[in-house]
């Protein structure tokens, strides 16, 4: 028995055409992305293979006729040159490992910031959660800066009078002298100058590109994101107790500030990063580090607001309790007054 196929409807044809268009779009989109990411690399590989084929006679082989080699090599060389010029315009779509680490780190920290702000059900006090968040920011920043090179980080936390910085949350443990005190320089010659103190005072990034032991004492204040341009050079250094903690060569200090009023910011301290490599930080690292410091600054603001709200809630609860006790006392006094009045003889 012959089975008859169902009649082909116009709706089914449109559905098939739609699926065909989607598949064509997927293929063309993937091809465009591949070309914008790997065009120069693909052409360079093909050009290298073409040159090897052209010179194959050196190995006693003749893979293609010698007359045909110019028609193979010259177009490939021209296409490779054009692709290189195209990439110089910024058409490349590929992401470096540093970009990926930055995006993953920012997504994680922004989610953690939401939890910190709105997650009242989270365990631990505000101070404990703030310390944990600070460690996470430092760890993600160390994993991102300089394209994944080995970086150590810590936080210089300022006291309330804004006169002293205390080193906390070293990552990894032991890379810095935890509890190290740095005074904020104010022009007094008796106060030692340090890059962290200068970064906090000026609210600008300071960078020491080459430090060897404790001899190199010069740091610079960065003011331009797009190049190595400096406002001034500052001399000063505060040594730690352990010589192993002085073995780094480059130091980067990023102030942690948040908007307060027009032309005024509130500063909570300085992020400090070191590496044993010589001068590896570039403006791209400064930008990424500044983004991480902004997230950390928001956390400190919310932590401060949470503490202030807790003080207000405690004061409100205390006032409410005192009001209830006063109302009870007033009620007791009213009852006693009514009792006394009832005992008095009538007029």
C-alpha positions as a Markdown table, in Angstrom:
| # | Residue | x | y | z |
|---|---|---|---|---|
| 1 | Unk | 0.0 | 0.0 | 0.0 |
| 2 | Unk | 1.5 | 3.4 | -1.0 |
| 3 | Unk | 1.5 | 6.0 | 1.7 |
| 4 | Unk | 0.6 | 9.4 | 0.5 |
| 5 | Unk | 2.5 | 12.4 | 1.9 |
| 6 | Unk | 0.4 | 15.2 | 3.4 |
| 7 | Unk | -0.1 | 18.1 | 1.0 |
| 8 | Unk | 2.4 | 20.9 | 1.3 |
| 9 | Unk | 0.9 | 24.0 | 2.7 |
| 10 | Unk | 2.0 | 27.6 | 2.3 |
| 11 | Unk | 2.5 | 27.9 | 6.1 |
| 12 | Unk | 4.9 | 24.9 | 6.1 |
| 13 | Unk | 6.9 | 26.5 | 3.2 |
| 14 | Unk | 7.2 | 29.8 | 5.1 |
| 15 | Unk | 8.4 | 27.9 | 8.2 |
| 16 | Unk | 11.0 | 26.1 | 6.2 |
| 17 | Unk | 12.2 | 29.4 | 4.6 |
| 18 | Unk | 12.4 | 31.0 | 8.0 |
| 19 | Unk | 14.5 | 28.1 | 9.3 |
| 20 | Unk | 16.7 | 28.4 | 6.2 |
| 21 | Unk | 17.2 | 32.2 | 6.8 |
| 22 | Unk | 18.1 | 31.6 | 10.4 |
| 23 | Unk | 20.7 | 29.0 | 9.5 |
| 24 | Unk | 22.2 | 31.2 | 6.8 |
| 25 | Unk | 22.3 | 34.1 | 9.3 |
| 26 | Unk | 24.0 | 31.9 | 11.9 |
| 27 | Unk | 26.7 | 30.7 | 9.4 |
| 28 | Unk | 27.3 | 34.3 | 8.1 |
| 29 | Unk | 27.4 | 35.7 | 11.6 |
| 30 | Unk | 29.9 | 33.1 | 12.8 |
| 31 | Unk | 32.0 | 33.7 | 9.6 |
| 32 | Unk | 32.1 | 37.5 | 10.2 |
| 33 | Unk | 33.1 | 37.1 | 13.8 |
| 34 | Unk | 35.8 | 34.6 | 12.9 |
| 35 | Unk | 37.1 | 37.0 | 10.2 |
| 36 | Unk | 37.2 | 39.9 | 12.5 |
| 37 | Unk | 38.9 | 37.9 | 15.2 |
| 38 | Unk | 41.3 | 35.7 | 13.3 |
| 39 | Unk | 41.7 | 37.1 | 9.8 |
| 40 | Unk | 45.2 | 38.3 | 10.2 |
| 41 | Unk | 46.3 | 35.1 | 11.9 |
| 42 | Unk | 44.7 | 32.9 | 9.2 |
| 43 | Unk | 46.3 | 34.9 | 6.4 |
| 44 | Unk | 49.6 | 34.9 | 8.1 |
| 45 | Unk | 49.5 | 31.1 | 8.5 |
| 46 | Unk | 48.4 | 30.7 | 4.8 |
| 47 | Unk | 51.2 | 33.1 | 3.7 |
| 48 | Unk | 53.8 | 31.1 | 5.7 |
| 49 | Unk | 52.6 | 27.8 | 4.1 |
| 50 | Unk | 52.8 | 29.5 | 0.7 |
| 51 | Unk | 56.4 | 30.6 | 1.3 |
| 52 | Unk | 57.3 | 27.1 | 2.5 |
| 53 | Unk | 55.8 | 25.7 | -0.7 |
| 54 | Unk | 57.6 | 28.2 | -2.8 |
| 55 | Unk | 61.0 | 27.3 | -1.2 |
| 56 | Unk | 60.3 | 23.6 | -1.3 |
| 57 | Unk | 62.9 | 23.1 | -4.0 |
| 58 | Unk | 65.5 | 23.7 | -1.3 |
| 59 | Unk | 64.4 | 20.3 | 0.0 |
| 60 | Unk | 64.5 | 18.7 | -3.4 |
| 61 | Unk | 60.7 | 19.0 | -3.9 |
| 62 | Unk | 58.7 | 21.0 | -6.4 |
| 63 | Unk | 55.1 | 21.2 | -5.0 |
| 64 | Unk | 53.9 | 23.8 | -7.5 |
| 65 | Unk | 55.4 | 25.1 | -10.7 |
| 66 | Unk | 57.9 | 28.0 | -10.1 |
| 67 | Unk | 56.0 | 30.3 | -12.5 |
| 68 | Unk | 52.8 | 30.0 | -10.3 |
| 69 | Unk | 54.5 | 31.1 | -7.1 |
| 70 | Unk | 54.1 | 34.9 | -7.7 |
| 71 | Unk | 50.4 | 34.4 | -8.2 |
| 72 | Unk | 50.2 | 32.6 | -4.9 |
| 73 | Unk | 52.4 | 34.7 | -2.6 |
| 74 | Unk | 51.7 | 38.2 | -3.9 |
| 75 | Unk | 47.9 | 38.1 | -3.3 |
| 76 | Unk | 48.4 | 36.6 | 0.1 |
| 77 | Unk | 50.9 | 39.2 | 1.1 |
| 78 | Unk | 48.6 | 42.0 | -0.1 |
| 79 | Unk | 45.6 | 40.5 | 1.8 |
| 80 | Unk | 47.7 | 40.1 | 5.0 |
| 81 | Unk | 48.8 | 43.8 | 4.8 |
| 82 | Unk | 45.2 | 44.9 | 4.3 |
| 83 | Unk | 44.0 | 42.8 | 7.2 |
| 84 | Unk | 46.7 | 44.3 | 9.5 |
| 85 | Unk | 45.6 | 47.8 | 8.5 |
| 86 | Unk | 42.0 | 46.8 | 9.2 |
| 87 | Unk | 42.8 | 45.7 | 12.7 |
| 88 | Unk | 44.6 | 49.0 | 13.4 |
| 89 | Unk | 41.2 | 50.7 | 13.1 |
| 90 | Unk | 39.9 | 48.7 | 16.0 |
| 91 | Unk | 37.7 | 46.2 | 14.2 |
| 92 | Unk | 39.0 | 43.2 | 16.1 |
| 93 | Unk | 36.4 | 41.4 | 18.2 |
| 94 | Unk | 38.5 | 39.0 | 20.1 |
| 95 | Unk | 38.8 | 39.3 | 23.9 |
| 96 | Unk | 42.1 | 38.8 | 25.7 |
| 97 | Unk | 42.3 | 36.6 | 28.9 |
| 98 | Unk | 42.7 | 39.9 | 30.8 |
| 99 | Unk | 39.4 | 41.2 | 29.4 |
| 100 | Unk | 37.6 | 38.0 | 30.3 |
| 101 | Unk | 39.0 | 38.0 | 33.9 |
| 102 | Unk | 38.0 | 41.7 | 34.3 |
| 103 | Unk | 34.4 | 41.0 | 33.1 |
| 104 | Unk | 34.0 | 37.9 | 35.2 |
| 105 | Unk | 35.4 | 39.7 | 38.2 |
| 106 | Unk | 33.2 | 42.7 | 37.8 |
| 107 | Unk | 30.1 | 40.6 | 37.4 |
| 108 | Unk | 30.9 | 38.6 | 40.5 |
| 109 | Unk | 31.7 | 41.7 | 42.6 |
| 110 | Unk | 28.6 | 43.6 | 41.5 |
| 111 | Unk | 26.5 | 40.6 | 42.4 |
| 112 | Unk | 28.2 | 40.4 | 45.8 |
| 113 | Unk | 27.7 | 44.2 | 46.2 |
| 114 | Unk | 23.9 | 43.7 | 45.7 |
| 115 | Unk | 24.0 | 40.9 | 48.4 |
| 116 | Unk | 25.9 | 43.2 | 50.7 |
| 117 | Unk | 23.5 | 46.1 | 50.3 |
| 118 | Unk | 20.2 | 44.2 | 50.3 |
| 119 | Unk | 21.1 | 40.8 | 51.9 |
| 120 | Unk | 20.1 | 41.5 | 55.5 |
| 121 | Unk | 19.8 | 37.7 | 56.0 |
| 122 | Unk | 23.5 | 37.2 | 55.4 |
| 123 | Unk | 25.6 | 35.8 | 58.3 |
| 124 | Unk | 28.1 | 37.9 | 60.1 |
| 125 | Unk | 28.4 | 41.5 | 61.2 |
| 126 | Unk | 28.8 | 44.4 | 58.8 |
| 127 | Unk | 32.5 | 44.7 | 59.6 |
| 128 | Unk | 33.1 | 41.0 | 58.9 |
| 129 | Unk | 31.2 | 41.1 | 55.6 |
| 130 | Unk | 33.1 | 44.3 | 54.6 |
| 131 | Unk | 36.4 | 42.6 | 55.3 |
| 132 | Unk | 35.5 | 39.5 | 53.2 |
| 133 | Unk | 34.3 | 41.7 | 50.4 |
| 134 | Unk | 37.6 | 43.7 | 50.5 |
| 135 | Unk | 39.5 | 40.4 | 50.2 |
| 136 | Unk | 37.5 | 39.4 | 47.2 |
| 137 | Unk | 38.0 | 42.7 | 45.4 |
| 138 | Unk | 41.8 | 42.5 | 46.0 |
| 139 | Unk | 41.9 | 38.9 | 44.8 |
| 140 | Unk | 40.0 | 39.6 | 41.6 |
| 141 | Unk | 42.1 | 42.7 | 40.9 |
| 142 | Unk | 45.3 | 40.7 | 41.4 |
| 143 | Unk | 44.0 | 38.1 | 39.0 |
| 144 | Unk | 43.2 | 40.7 | 36.4 |
| 145 | Unk | 46.1 | 43.2 | 36.4 |
| 146 | Unk | 49.0 | 42.7 | 34.0 |
| 147 | Unk | 47.3 | 39.9 | 32.1 |
| 148 | Unk | 47.4 | 37.4 | 34.9 |
| 149 | Unk | 51.0 | 37.9 | 36.1 |
| 150 | Unk | 51.7 | 37.2 | 39.7 |
| 151 | Unk | 50.4 | 40.2 | 41.7 |
| 152 | Unk | 50.1 | 40.8 | 45.4 |
| 153 | Unk | 47.6 | 43.2 | 46.9 |
| 154 | Unk | 46.4 | 44.8 | 50.1 |
| 155 | Unk | 44.2 | 47.6 | 51.4 |
| 156 | Unk | 45.4 | 50.6 | 53.3 |
| 157 | Unk | 42.5 | 51.6 | 55.5 |
| 158 | Unk | 42.3 | 55.2 | 56.7 |
| 159 | Unk | 41.3 | 56.1 | 60.3 |
| 160 | Unk | 38.6 | 58.6 | 61.1 |
| 161 | Unk | 40.8 | 61.7 | 61.4 |
| 162 | Unk | 42.3 | 60.8 | 58.1 |
| 163 | Unk | 45.8 | 61.0 | 59.4 |
| 164 | Unk | 46.9 | 57.3 | 59.4 |
| 165 | Unk | 46.6 | 54.3 | 57.0 |
| 166 | Unk | 46.7 | 50.7 | 58.3 |
| 167 | Unk | 47.5 | 47.8 | 56.0 |
| 168 | Unk | 44.8 | 45.1 | 56.1 |
| 169 | Unk | 43.6 | 42.1 | 54.0 |
| 170 | Unk | 46.9 | 41.2 | 52.3 |
| 171 | Unk | 46.5 | 38.8 | 49.4 |
| 172 | Unk | 48.1 | 36.3 | 49.5 |
| 173 | Unk | 48.7 | 36.0 | 53.2 |
| 174 | Unk | 52.2 | 37.1 | 54.2 |
| 175 | Unk | 52.9 | 39.2 | 51.1 |
| 176 | Unk | 52.6 | 42.4 | 53.1 |
| 177 | Unk | 53.2 | 43.4 | 56.8 |
| 178 | Unk | 49.7 | 43.3 | 58.1 |
| 179 | Unk | 49.0 | 46.1 | 60.5 |
| 180 | Unk | 51.7 | 48.3 | 59.0 |
| 181 | Unk | 51.0 | 52.0 | 59.9 |
| 182 | Unk | 51.6 | 54.7 | 57.3 |
| 183 | Unk | 51.0 | 58.4 | 58.2 |
| 184 | Unk | 49.4 | 60.6 | 55.6 |
| 185 | Unk | 52.0 | 63.3 | 54.7 |
| 186 | Unk | 50.9 | 66.9 | 55.2 |
| 187 | Unk | 54.1 | 68.8 | 54.6 |
| 188 | Unk | 55.5 | 68.1 | 58.1 |
| 189 | Unk | 59.2 | 67.0 | 57.6 |
| 190 | Unk | 58.8 | 64.7 | 60.6 |
| 191 | Unk | 56.1 | 62.6 | 58.8 |
| 192 | Unk | 57.7 | 60.0 | 56.5 |
| 193 | Unk | 56.4 | 60.1 | 52.9 |
| 194 | Unk | 55.1 | 56.9 | 51.2 |
| 195 | Unk | 53.4 | 56.2 | 47.9 |
| 196 | Unk | 50.3 | 55.0 | 49.7 |
| 197 | Unk | 50.2 | 58.2 | 51.8 |
| 198 | Unk | 50.7 | 60.4 | 48.7 |
| 199 | Unk | 48.0 | 58.5 | 46.8 |
| 200 | Unk | 45.5 | 59.1 | 49.6 |
| 201 | Unk | 46.4 | 62.7 | 50.1 |
| 202 | Unk | 46.3 | 63.6 | 46.4 |
| 203 | Unk | 43.4 | 61.2 | 45.6 |
| 204 | Unk | 45.4 | 60.2 | 42.5 |
| 205 | Unk | 47.1 | 57.0 | 41.3 |
| 206 | Unk | 50.7 | 56.7 | 42.3 |
| 207 | Unk | 53.1 | 54.3 | 40.5 |
| 208 | Unk | 56.6 | 53.3 | 41.3 |
| 209 | Unk | 57.8 | 51.6 | 38.1 |
| 210 | Unk | 61.2 | 50.3 | 39.4 |
| 211 | Unk | 62.0 | 49.6 | 43.0 |
| 212 | Unk | 64.9 | 47.5 | 44.0 |
| 213 | Unk | 65.0 | 46.7 | 47.7 |
| 214 | Unk | 64.5 | 49.9 | 49.7 |
| 215 | Unk | 66.8 | 52.1 | 47.7 |
| 216 | Unk | 64.4 | 53.2 | 45.0 |
| 217 | Unk | 62.3 | 55.9 | 46.7 |
| 218 | Unk | 60.7 | 57.7 | 43.8 |
| 219 | Unk | 57.0 | 57.4 | 42.9 |
| 220 | Unk | 54.9 | 59.4 | 40.3 |
| 221 | Unk | 51.4 | 60.8 | 40.3 |
| 222 | Unk | 49.4 | 59.7 | 37.2 |
| 223 | Unk | 46.8 | 62.0 | 35.8 |
| 224 | Unk | 46.3 | 60.8 | 32.2 |
| 225 | Unk | 44.6 | 57.5 | 31.5 |
| 226 | Unk | 46.0 | 57.3 | 27.9 |
| 227 | Unk | 49.7 | 57.5 | 28.5 |
| 228 | Unk | 52.6 | 57.9 | 30.9 |
| 229 | Unk | 52.1 | 61.5 | 31.7 |
| 230 | Unk | 52.8 | 62.6 | 35.3 |
| 231 | Unk | 51.9 | 65.6 | 37.4 |
| 232 | Unk | 55.0 | 65.3 | 39.7 |
| 233 | Unk | 57.6 | 63.0 | 41.2 |
| 234 | Unk | 57.5 | 62.3 | 44.9 |
| 235 | Unk | 60.3 | 60.9 | 46.9 |
| 236 | Unk | 59.7 | 58.7 | 50.0 |
| 237 | Unk | 59.5 | 55.2 | 51.3 |
| 238 | Unk | 58.6 | 53.4 | 54.6 |
| 239 | Unk | 60.3 | 50.0 | 55.0 |
| 240 | Unk | 58.6 | 47.0 | 56.4 |
| 241 | Unk | 60.0 | 44.7 | 59.1 |
| 242 | Unk | 60.7 | 41.7 | 56.9 |
| 243 | Unk | 63.2 | 41.9 | 54.0 |
| 244 | Unk | 61.1 | 39.3 | 52.0 |
| 245 | Unk | 58.3 | 41.8 | 51.9 |
| 246 | Unk | 60.6 | 44.3 | 50.2 |
| 247 | Unk | 61.5 | 42.0 | 47.3 |
| 248 | Unk | 59.0 | 43.5 | 44.7 |
| 249 | Unk | 60.1 | 45.8 | 41.9 |
| 250 | Unk | 57.0 | 47.7 | 41.0 |
| 251 | Unk | 54.3 | 49.3 | 43.1 |
| 252 | Unk | 50.8 | 50.6 | 42.2 |
| 253 | Unk | 48.6 | 52.5 | 44.6 |
| 254 | Unk | 44.9 | 53.3 | 43.6 |
| 255 | Unk | 42.8 | 55.5 | 46.0 |
| 256 | Unk | 39.4 | 54.2 | 46.9 |
| 257 | Unk | 37.1 | 57.2 | 46.6 |
| 258 | Unk | 33.3 | 57.8 | 46.2 |
| 259 | Unk | 31.3 | 60.8 | 45.2 |
| 260 | Unk | 30.1 | 63.0 | 48.2 |
| 261 | Unk | 29.3 | 66.5 | 46.9 |
| 262 | Unk | 30.2 | 68.5 | 43.9 |
| 263 | Unk | 34.0 | 68.6 | 43.6 |
| 264 | Unk | 34.2 | 66.6 | 46.8 |
| 265 | Unk | 34.8 | 62.9 | 47.4 |
| 266 | Unk | 34.9 | 60.6 | 50.5 |
| 267 | Unk | 38.0 | 58.5 | 50.7 |
| 268 | Unk | 38.2 | 55.2 | 52.6 |
| 269 | Unk | 41.8 | 54.2 | 51.8 |
| 270 | Unk | 44.2 | 53.0 | 49.1 |
| 271 | Unk | 44.5 | 49.7 | 47.2 |
| 272 | Unk | 48.1 | 48.7 | 46.9 |
| 273 | Unk | 49.5 | 46.2 | 44.4 |
| 274 | Unk | 53.1 | 44.9 | 44.0 |
| 275 | Unk | 54.9 | 42.5 | 41.6 |
| 276 | Unk | 58.4 | 41.2 | 41.2 |
| 277 | Unk | 58.3 | 42.1 | 37.5 |
| 278 | Unk | 59.9 | 45.4 | 36.4 |
| 279 | Unk | 57.4 | 48.0 | 35.2 |
| 280 | Unk | 54.6 | 45.7 | 34.0 |
| 281 | Unk | 51.7 | 48.0 | 34.7 |
| 282 | Unk | 50.2 | 49.9 | 31.7 |
| 283 | Unk | 47.3 | 52.5 | 31.6 |
| 284 | Unk | 44.9 | 49.6 | 30.8 |
| 285 | Unk | 45.8 | 48.2 | 34.2 |
| 286 | Unk | 45.2 | 51.6 | 35.8 |
| 287 | Unk | 41.7 | 51.8 | 34.3 |
| 288 | Unk | 40.7 | 48.3 | 35.4 |
| 289 | Unk | 42.1 | 48.9 | 38.9 |
| 290 | Unk | 40.2 | 52.1 | 39.2 |
| 291 | Unk | 37.0 | 50.3 | 38.3 |
| 292 | Unk | 37.6 | 47.7 | 41.0 |
| 293 | Unk | 38.4 | 50.5 | 43.5 |
| 294 | Unk | 35.1 | 52.2 | 42.7 |
| 295 | Unk | 33.2 | 49.0 | 43.5 |
| 296 | Unk | 35.1 | 48.7 | 46.8 |
| 297 | Unk | 34.4 | 52.4 | 47.5 |
| 298 | Unk | 30.6 | 51.8 | 47.1 |
| 299 | Unk | 30.8 | 48.9 | 49.6 |
| 300 | Unk | 32.5 | 51.1 | 52.2 |
| 301 | Unk | 29.8 | 53.8 | 51.8 |
| 302 | Unk | 27.0 | 51.2 | 52.2 |
| 303 | Unk | 28.8 | 49.7 | 55.2 |
| 304 | Unk | 29.0 | 53.2 | 56.8 |
| 305 | Unk | 25.3 | 53.8 | 56.1 |
| 306 | Unk | 24.4 | 50.4 | 57.5 |
| 307 | Unk | 26.3 | 51.2 | 60.7 |
| 308 | Unk | 24.6 | 54.6 | 60.9 |
| 309 | Unk | 21.2 | 53.0 | 60.3 |
| 310 | Unk | 21.9 | 50.5 | 63.1 |
| 311 | Unk | 22.7 | 53.3 | 65.5 |
| 312 | Unk | 19.5 | 55.1 | 64.5 |
| 313 | Unk | 17.5 | 51.9 | 64.9 |
| 314 | Unk | 19.0 | 51.2 | 68.3 |
| 315 | Unk | 18.3 | 54.8 | 69.4 |
| 316 | Unk | 14.8 | 54.5 | 68.1 |
| 317 | Unk | 14.2 | 51.2 | 70.0 |
| 318 | Unk | 15.7 | 52.8 | 73.1 |
| 319 | Unk | 13.4 | 55.9 | 72.7 |
| 320 | Unk | 10.4 | 53.6 | 72.1 |
| 321 | Unk | 11.2 | 51.6 | 75.2 |
| 322 | Unk | 11.6 | 54.8 | 77.3 |
| 323 | Unk | 8.3 | 56.1 | 75.8 |
| 324 | Unk | 6.5 | 52.9 | 76.7 |
| 325 | Unk | 7.9 | 53.0 | 80.3 |
| 326 | Unk | 6.9 | 56.6 | 80.6 |
| 327 | Unk | 3.4 | 55.8 | 79.5 |
| 328 | Unk | 3.2 | 53.0 | 82.0 |
| 329 | Unk | 4.5 | 55.2 | 84.7 |
| 330 | Unk | 2.0 | 57.9 | 83.7 |
| 331 | Unk | -0.8 | 55.4 | 83.8 |
| 332 | Unk | 0.2 | 54.2 | 87.3 |
| 333 | Unk | 0.3 | 57.8 | 88.5 |
| 334 | Unk | -3.1 | 58.4 | 87.1 |
| 335 | Unk | -4.5 | 55.3 | 88.8 |
| 336 | Unk | -2.9 | 56.4 | 92.1 |
| 337 | Unk | -4.3 | 59.9 | 91.7 |
| 338 | Unk | -7.8 | 58.5 | 91.0 |
| 339 | Unk | -7.5 | 56.3 | 94.1 |
| 340 | Unk | -6.6 | 59.3 | 96.2 |
| 341 | Unk | -9.4 | 61.3 | 94.9 |
| 342 | Unk | -11.9 | 58.6 | 95.7 |
| 343 | Unk | -10.7 | 58.5 | 99.3 |
| 344 | Unk | -11.1 | 62.3 | 99.8 |
| 345 | Unk | -14.4 | 63.4 | 101.5 |
| 346 | Unk | -16.9 | 65.1 | 99.2 |
| 347 | Unk | -17.0 | 68.9 | 99.3 |
